[in-house]
Amino acid sequence: MTGNAGLQYITDSPGFNASGYTGFSLKVDGSLGTGGLYLGVLGADLNFIALDVDFGSTISNGYAWITFAQIDAAVGNDPGTLQAALNEGIGFVGIGLYTTGNASITVDDFEFRTSAVPAPGAISLAAAAGLAASRRRR
C-alpha cells in the first residue's frame, strides 16, 4: 500500500467468530514516513463498528499488535464491548486496513491472535538472557 491506499475483506457469511482471540497482529515492511496505518472492523449485522483505529502507532520492529480492548478504547466503546460481542457469537463481517500520507508499506500475515508476535530481536534477546542466567548458576 502506498499513500492513501487500502485493502478490505468483506465476508459473505454471518461473520468470522474470533471469540478465542484477543486482537489482531500483522507484519509490516516499509515505512510509514509521515503517514499512518489505520484499521476498521465491522461486526456481523453491524453490531459493532470501529473505524479509523490507529494501527501504525503499534508498529515495533516490523510487527504491529492491537487488542480488542485497545480498539474499544480508541472508538469510545465501553470496555469489553468487542470481546463481549464475539463471545456471544457475533463475528466480523468486514476488516480493512488503509494508509494515509506518504506511507509506503507491504503487509504480511494479518491475523487474529491471542498475544503479540515477538520480534526476531526480542527472541534473540530472551535466548541470550537465558544463556547468561544458566552460566551464573554454574
N, CA, C and O of each residue as an XYZ file, in Angstrom:
552
protein
N       0.862     -1.161      0.000
C       0.000      0.000      0.000
C       0.907      1.221      0.000
O       1.879      1.291      0.751
N       0.580      2.158     -0.834
C       1.362      3.376     -0.895
C       0.430      4.564     -0.774
O      -0.445      4.757     -1.618
N       0.610      5.367      0.273
C      -0.146      6.594      0.480
C      -1.621      6.535      0.116
O      -1.946      6.320     -1.052
N      -2.494      6.712      1.040
C      -3.939      6.741      0.818
C      -4.429      5.519      0.045
O      -5.279      5.634     -0.839
N      -3.902      4.381      0.375
C      -4.320      3.124     -0.240
C      -4.859      2.221      0.852
O      -4.700      2.502      2.040
N      -5.490      1.144      0.448
C      -6.002      0.258      1.476
C      -6.406     -1.085      0.933
O      -6.374     -1.333     -0.272
N      -6.786     -1.939      1.845
C      -7.320     -3.235      1.478
C      -8.475     -3.517      2.413
O      -8.522     -3.010      3.534
N      -9.389     -4.314      1.956
C     -10.506     -4.668      2.820
C     -10.931     -6.090      2.531
O     -10.710     -6.625      1.445
N     -11.543     -6.682      3.528
C     -12.061     -8.026      3.400
C     -13.485     -8.005      3.926
O     -13.721     -7.686      5.091
N     -14.420     -8.341      3.075
C     -15.816     -8.408      3.479
C     -16.271     -9.853      3.315
O     -16.129    -10.432      2.238
N     -16.805    -10.425      4.356
C     -17.270    -11.810      4.269
C     -18.687    -11.834      3.708
O     -19.411    -10.843      3.794
N     -19.074    -12.951      3.143
C     -20.444    -13.095      2.664
C     -21.244    -14.035      3.565
O     -22.347    -14.464      3.228
N     -20.655    -14.338      4.715
C     -21.328    -15.190      5.687
C     -21.693    -14.332      6.895
O     -21.375    -13.143      6.911
N     -22.355    -14.903      7.910
C     -22.698    -14.102      9.089
C     -21.498    -13.486      9.790
O     -21.660    -12.528     10.546
N     -20.325    -13.998      9.565
C     -19.137    -13.390     10.166
C     -18.206    -14.410     10.770
O     -18.624    -15.490     11.188
N     -16.932    -14.051     10.811
C     -15.930    -14.935     11.379
C     -15.940    -14.794     12.893
O     -15.777    -13.690     13.412
N     -16.129    -15.889     13.604
C     -16.168    -15.864     15.056
C     -14.742    -15.891     15.600
O     -14.047    -16.902     15.502
N     -14.327    -14.790     16.162
C     -12.968    -14.667     16.684
C     -12.962    -14.653     18.201
O     -12.075    -14.053     18.808
N     -13.940    -15.306     18.829
C     -14.057    -15.231     20.287
C     -12.862    -15.841     21.015
O     -12.627    -15.516     22.179
N     -12.110    -16.707     20.365
C     -10.937    -17.300     21.005
C      -9.709    -16.427     20.944
O      -8.645    -16.824     21.417
N      -9.832    -15.239     20.368
C      -8.678    -14.363     20.176
C      -8.853    -13.068     20.966
O      -9.952    -12.756     21.426
N      -7.769    -12.322     21.118
C      -7.842    -11.062     21.852
C      -7.401     -9.859     21.036
O      -7.457     -8.730     21.524
N      -6.961    -10.080     19.791
C      -6.543     -8.940     18.989
C      -6.070     -9.326     17.608
O      -6.182    -10.479     17.192
N      -5.537     -8.335     16.899
C      -5.000     -8.502     15.550
C      -3.491     -8.326     15.584
O      -2.958     -7.554     16.380
N      -2.817     -9.052     14.711
C      -1.377     -8.908     14.570
C      -1.041     -8.870     13.084
O      -1.730     -9.492     12.276
N      -0.006     -8.157     12.726
C       0.451     -8.181     11.345
C       1.934     -7.877     11.273
O       2.520     -7.299     12.188
N       2.517     -8.277     10.171
C       3.924     -7.993      9.887
C       3.938     -6.900      8.833
O       3.217     -6.976      7.839
N       4.760     -5.884      9.053
C       4.814     -4.720      8.175
C       6.229     -4.528      7.668
O       7.191     -4.643      8.427
N       6.352     -4.236      6.382
C       7.651     -3.919      5.802
C       7.513     -2.610      5.048
O       6.534     -2.399      4.333
N       8.483     -1.740      5.204
C       8.430     -0.449      4.533
C       8.458      0.670      5.552
O       8.970      0.506      6.659
N       7.908      1.799      5.172
C       7.950      2.965      6.044
C       6.623      3.699      6.038
O       5.996      3.868      4.992
N       6.201      4.134      7.218
C       5.019      4.979      7.298
C       5.363      6.425      6.968
O       4.473      7.215      6.657
N       6.657      6.784      7.031
C       7.035      8.165      6.782
C       6.246      9.080      7.703
O       6.233      8.891      8.919
N       5.593     10.067      7.120
C       4.737     10.948      7.917
C       3.275     10.523      7.816
O       2.376     11.246      8.246
N       3.047      9.345      7.245
C       1.684      8.838      7.099
C       1.274      7.982      8.268
O       1.935      7.976      9.306
N       0.194      7.263      8.106
C      -0.321      6.407      9.158
C      -0.919      5.137      8.596
O      -1.167      5.021      7.395
N      -1.146      4.181      9.492
C      -1.792      2.916      9.150
C      -3.000      2.781     10.059
O      -2.875      2.858     11.281
N      -4.166      2.580      9.469
C      -5.405      2.557     10.234
C      -6.202      1.294      9.953
O      -6.110      0.698      8.880
N      -6.989      0.904     10.952
C      -7.779     -0.310     10.919
C      -9.253      0.038     11.056
O      -9.618      0.963     11.782
N     -10.091     -0.706     10.358
C     -11.525     -0.595     10.533
C     -12.117     -1.994     10.620
O     -11.710     -2.875      9.862
N     -13.058     -2.222     11.514
C     -13.716     -3.526     11.628
C     -15.225     -3.326     11.738
O     -15.702     -2.384     12.370
N     -15.956     -4.228     11.111
C     -17.414     -4.217     11.173
C     -17.878     -5.548     11.719
O     -17.411     -6.602     11.289
N     -18.790     -5.500     12.661
C     -19.370     -6.723     13.192
C     -20.513     -7.196     12.323
O     -21.131     -6.405     11.610
N     -20.792     -8.471     12.381
C     -21.921     -9.013     11.632
C     -23.179     -8.249     12.004
O     -23.395     -7.943     13.176
N     -24.001     -7.942     11.029
C     -25.230     -7.168     11.238
C     -24.939     -5.825     11.901
O     -25.810     -5.246     12.550
N     -23.719     -5.336     11.736
C     -23.297     -4.033     12.270
C     -23.491     -3.920     13.777
O     -23.816     -2.845     14.280
N     -23.298     -5.010     14.494
C     -23.423     -4.986     15.951
C     -22.311     -4.186     16.602
O     -22.486     -3.674     17.707
N     -21.181     -4.071     15.943
C     -20.133     -3.163     16.396
C     -19.405     -2.623     15.178
O     -19.247     -3.311     14.170
N     -18.969     -1.387     15.292
C     -18.232     -0.723     14.216
C     -17.070      0.011     14.864
O     -17.254      0.748     15.833
N     -15.890     -0.189     14.333
C     -14.705      0.533     14.817
C     -13.935      1.002     13.597
O     -13.288      0.204     12.919
N     -14.004      2.292     13.318
C     -13.332      2.857     12.153
C     -12.197      3.773     12.594
O     -12.216      4.332     13.691
N     -11.214      3.912     11.720
C     -10.099      4.846     11.935
C      -9.320      4.565     13.209
O      -8.924      5.498     13.907
N      -9.096      3.303     13.520
C      -8.287      2.929     14.682
C      -6.822      2.977     14.268
O      -6.431      2.325     13.300
N      -6.015      3.738     14.985
C      -4.602      3.919     14.648
C      -3.828      2.630     14.911
O      -3.545      2.293     16.061
N      -3.490      1.917     13.852
C      -2.738      0.670     13.956
C      -1.246      0.965     13.833
O      -0.419      0.235     14.379
N      -0.903      2.032     13.118
C       0.501      2.365     12.884
C       1.267      2.675     14.149
O       2.472      2.434     14.219
N       0.584      3.210     15.157
C       1.279      3.569     16.397
C       1.736      2.335     17.167
O       2.531      2.450     18.099
N       1.243      1.153     16.787
C       1.641     -0.067     17.491
C       2.792     -0.797     16.802
O       3.232     -1.841     17.282
N       3.288     -0.260     15.677
C       4.362     -0.943     14.943
C       5.675     -0.850     15.714
O       6.092      0.233     16.125
N       6.316     -1.997     15.904
C       7.620     -2.068     16.556
C       8.402     -3.208     15.919
O       7.928     -4.343     15.877
N       9.584     -2.910     15.430
C      10.447     -3.920     14.811
C       9.733     -4.698     13.704
O       9.937     -5.903     13.560
N       8.901     -4.012     12.927
C       8.241     -4.640     11.796
C       6.981     -5.398     12.110
O       6.401     -6.023     11.222
N       6.531     -5.362     13.372
C       5.297     -6.046     13.760
C       4.346     -5.057     14.418
O       4.777     -4.115     15.082
N       3.058     -5.278     14.229
C       2.050     -4.456     14.884
C       1.070     -5.378     15.594
O       0.740     -6.452     15.092
N       0.614     -4.958     16.750
C      -0.311     -5.755     17.563
C      -1.280     -4.804     18.223
O      -0.866     -3.812     18.823
N      -2.563     -5.090     18.121
C      -3.567     -4.270     18.787
C      -4.644     -5.199     19.347
O      -5.109     -6.113     18.667
N      -5.024     -4.952     20.578
C      -6.019     -5.807     21.227
C      -7.429     -5.275     20.958
O      -7.619     -4.113     20.599
N      -8.403     -6.155     21.142
C      -9.790     -5.726     21.015
C     -10.104     -4.650     22.055
O     -10.902     -3.751     21.788
N      -9.491     -4.730     23.231
C      -9.699     -3.712     24.273
C      -9.176     -2.352     23.808
O      -9.803     -1.326     24.070
N      -8.033     -2.340     23.120
C      -7.500     -1.076     22.598
C      -8.413     -0.502     21.521
O      -8.576      0.714     21.416
N      -9.007     -1.389     20.721
C      -9.943     -0.926     19.693
C     -11.159     -0.289     20.356
O     -11.598      0.782     19.938
N     -11.708     -0.931     21.383
C     -12.831     -0.348     22.124
C     -12.473      1.042     22.639
O     -13.244      1.987     22.472
N     -11.313      1.167     23.260
C     -10.895      2.453     23.828
C     -10.727      3.509     22.736
O     -11.070      4.674     22.937
N     -10.202      3.103     21.587
C      -9.940      4.056     20.501
C     -11.219      4.650     19.927
O     -11.217      5.790     19.462
N     -12.301      3.897     19.954
C     -13.549      4.391     19.362
C     -14.597      4.775     20.401
O     -15.726      5.118     20.047
N     -14.230      4.718     21.680
C     -15.133      5.157     22.735
C     -16.181      4.145     23.168
O     -17.173      4.513     23.798
N     -15.973      2.874     22.838
C     -16.884      1.834     23.332
C     -16.666      1.617     24.819
O     -15.607      1.946     25.353
N     -17.665      1.065     25.482
C     -17.472      0.618     26.852
C     -16.423     -0.490     26.838
O     -16.366     -1.260     25.879
N     -15.584     -0.594     27.883
C     -14.586     -1.665     27.918
C     -15.244     -3.038     27.766
O     -16.252     -3.334     28.408
N     -14.660     -3.857     26.914
C     -15.146     -5.209     26.718
C     -16.254     -5.368     25.686
O     -16.754     -6.476     25.491
N     -16.652     -4.273     25.016
C     -17.747     -4.340     24.051
C     -17.462     -5.320     22.924
O     -18.284     -6.184     22.617
N     -16.308     -5.182     22.319
C     -15.951     -6.027     21.183
C     -15.821     -7.489     21.599
O     -16.352     -8.374     20.929
N     -15.121     -7.744     22.692
C     -14.937     -9.123     23.148
C     -16.277     -9.745     23.547
O     -16.514    -10.922     23.275
N     -17.152     -8.971     24.186
C     -18.460     -9.497     24.583
C     -19.280     -9.879     23.353
O     -19.942    -10.918     23.347
N     -19.242     -9.050     22.316
C     -19.972     -9.364     21.087
C     -19.436    -10.645     20.461
O     -20.209    -11.482     19.993
N     -18.118    -10.798     20.451
C     -17.518    -12.010     19.889
C     -17.890    -13.234     20.717
O     -18.165    -14.302     20.170
N     -17.898    -13.076     22.034
C     -18.261    -14.192     22.918
C     -19.717    -14.620     22.728
O     -20.067    -15.773     22.978
N     -20.559    -13.689     22.287
C     -21.963    -14.003     22.020
C     -22.160    -14.612     20.639
O     -23.287    -14.923     20.252
N     -21.071    -14.785     19.894
C     -21.161    -15.393     18.566
C     -21.321    -14.411     17.431
O     -21.528    -14.815     16.287
N     -21.228    -13.121     17.727
C     -21.306    -12.108     16.670
C     -19.910    -11.961     16.094
O     -18.996    -11.503     16.780
N     -19.744    -12.340     14.861
C     -18.413    -12.331     14.253
C     -18.118    -11.059     13.479
O     -18.914    -10.120     13.461
N     -16.957    -11.051     12.841
C     -16.551     -9.943     11.974
C     -17.124    -10.181     10.582
O     -17.072    -11.295     10.061
N     -17.666     -9.136      9.991
C     -18.140     -9.234      8.624
C     -17.225     -8.435      7.698
O     -17.200     -8.685      6.493
N     -16.484     -7.491      8.234
C     -15.574     -6.700      7.412
C     -14.375     -6.229      8.206
O     -14.499     -5.831      9.364
N     -13.218     -6.277      7.577
C     -11.971     -5.820      8.196
C     -11.205     -5.057      7.129
O     -11.089     -5.522      5.995
N     -10.691     -3.912      7.475
C      -9.944     -3.133      6.492
C      -8.732     -2.467      7.094
O      -8.711     -2.129      8.278
N      -7.726     -2.282      6.270
C      -6.523     -1.535      6.629
C      -6.320     -0.469      5.561
O      -6.554     -0.728      4.381
N      -5.891      0.717      5.954
C      -5.546      1.712      4.950
C      -4.430      2.604      5.465
O      -4.238      2.763      6.670
N      -3.705      3.176      4.527
C      -2.614      4.083      4.863
C      -2.998      5.500      4.463
O      -3.869      5.713      3.619
N      -2.335      6.457      5.084
C      -2.507      7.862      4.745
C      -1.139      8.486      4.527
O      -0.112      7.887      4.844
N      -1.138      9.690      3.984
C       0.107     10.424      3.802
C       1.055      9.729      2.847
O       0.636      9.177      1.830
N       2.343      9.760      3.182
C       3.345      9.195      2.277
C       3.798      7.802      2.709
O       4.916      7.392      2.398
N       2.951      7.082      3.415
C       3.291      5.725      3.835
C       3.479      4.832      2.601
O       2.743      4.937      1.620
N       4.465      3.969      2.679
C       4.722      3.005      1.610
C       5.118      1.695      2.272
O       6.281      1.490      2.621
N       4.142      0.812      2.442
C       4.385     -0.414      3.188
C       3.760     -1.620      2.477
O       2.867     -1.485      1.640
N       4.254     -2.774      2.836
C       3.586     -4.019      2.478
C       3.174     -4.684      3.780
O       3.868     -4.583      4.791
N       2.048     -5.355      3.742
C       1.512     -6.019      4.927
C       1.525     -7.516      4.673
O       1.112     -7.980      3.610
N       2.001     -8.262      5.652
C       2.065     -9.709      5.552
C       1.529    -10.301      6.858
O       1.679     -9.697      7.920
N       0.921    -11.452      6.783
C       0.492    -12.191      7.975
C      -0.481    -11.424      8.859
O      -0.316    -11.409     10.079
N      -1.485    -10.790      8.276
C      -2.539    -10.176      9.073
C      -3.365    -11.305      9.663
O      -3.914    -12.121      8.924
N      -3.460    -11.362     10.986
C      -4.144    -12.498     11.596
C      -4.722    -12.159     12.953
O      -4.315    -11.192     13.598
N      -5.678    -12.972     13.375
C      -6.209    -12.911     14.728
C      -5.215    -13.642     15.622
O      -4.681    -14.682     15.238
N      -4.962    -13.096     16.830
C      -4.009    -13.728     17.732
C      -4.475    -13.569     19.174
O      -5.324    -12.735     19.491
N      -3.894    -14.392     20.030
C      -4.163    -14.260     21.461
C      -3.068    -13.460     22.148
O      -3.246    -13.018     23.282
N      -1.935    -13.269     21.476
C      -0.847    -12.471     22.036
C      -0.017    -11.888     20.903
O      -0.120    -12.308     19.751
N       0.795    -10.926     21.255
C       1.631    -10.257     20.256
C       2.659    -11.221     19.674
O       3.099    -12.160     20.338
N       3.033    -10.968     18.423
C       4.105    -11.738     17.792
C       5.413    -11.104     18.224
O       5.635     -9.923     17.957
N       6.287    -11.857     18.886
C       7.548    -11.252     19.294
C       8.438    -10.987     18.085
O       8.532    -11.808     17.172
N       9.078     -9.847     18.093
C      10.016     -9.522     17.021
C      11.215    -10.458     17.103
O      11.559    -10.916     18.193
N      11.864    -10.756     15.964
C      13.022    -11.655     15.993
C      14.104    -11.209     16.975
O      14.749    -12.046     17.607
N      14.306     -9.902     17.106
C      15.310     -9.393     18.041
C      14.956     -9.704     19.486
O      15.837     -9.966     20.306
N      13.664     -9.675     19.797
C      13.220     -9.969     21.161
C      13.460    -11.435     21.494
O      13.812    -11.772     22.625
N      13.269    -12.301     20.512
C      13.525    -13.727     20.726
C      15.007    -13.953     20.996
O      15.370    -14.705     21.901
N      15.863    -13.301     20.211
C      17.313    -13.430     20.399
C      17.733    -12.913     21.765
O      18.560    -13.524     22.441
N      17.159    -11.789     22.165
C      17.495    -11.200     23.460
C      17.077    -12.127     24.597
O      17.823    -12.290     25.563
N      15.903    -12.732     24.497
C      15.446    -13.663     25.527
C      16.358    -14.883     25.600
O      16.660    -15.374     26.688
N      16.795    -15.369     24.445
C      17.701    -16.520     24.417
C      19.045    -16.171     25.053
O      19.608    -16.968     25.803
N      19.554    -14.983     24.752
C      20.833    -14.552     25.328
C      20.717    -14.406     26.843
O      21.633    -14.774     27.579
N      19.586    -13.867     27.307
C      19.378    -13.720     28.753
C      19.329    -15.089     29.422
O      19.859    -15.260     30.520
N      18.705    -16.054     28.779
C      18.646    -17.409     29.322
C      20.018    -18.042     29.424
O      20.323    -18.716     30.408
N      20.854    -17.827     28.405
C      22.220    -18.356     28.443
C      23.024    -17.721     29.571
O      23.747    -18.406     30.295
N      22.891    -16.401     29.712
C      23.627    -15.698     30.759
C      23.200    -16.194     32.140
O      24.038    -16.395     33.018
N      21.903    -16.387     32.326
C      21.402    -16.850     33.628
C      21.894    -18.259     33.928
O      22.239    -18.564     35.070
N      21.930    -19.125     32.912
C      22.372    -20.506     33.158
C      23.870    -20.549     33.481
O      24.307    -21.414     34.241
N      24.659    -19.635     32.918
C      26.088    -19.609     33.212
C      26.354    -19.150     34.648
O      27.294    -19.611     35.295
N      25.501    -18.223     35.140
C      25.692    -17.717     36.500
C      25.426    -18.796     37.534
O      26.045    -18.805     38.598
N      24.522    -19.695     37.233
C      24.163    -20.756     38.193
C      25.246    -21.797     38.344
O      25.289    -22.500     39.354
N      26.101    -21.911     37.385
C      27.127    -22.973     37.410
C      28.290    -22.622     38.266
O      29.228    -23.410     38.387
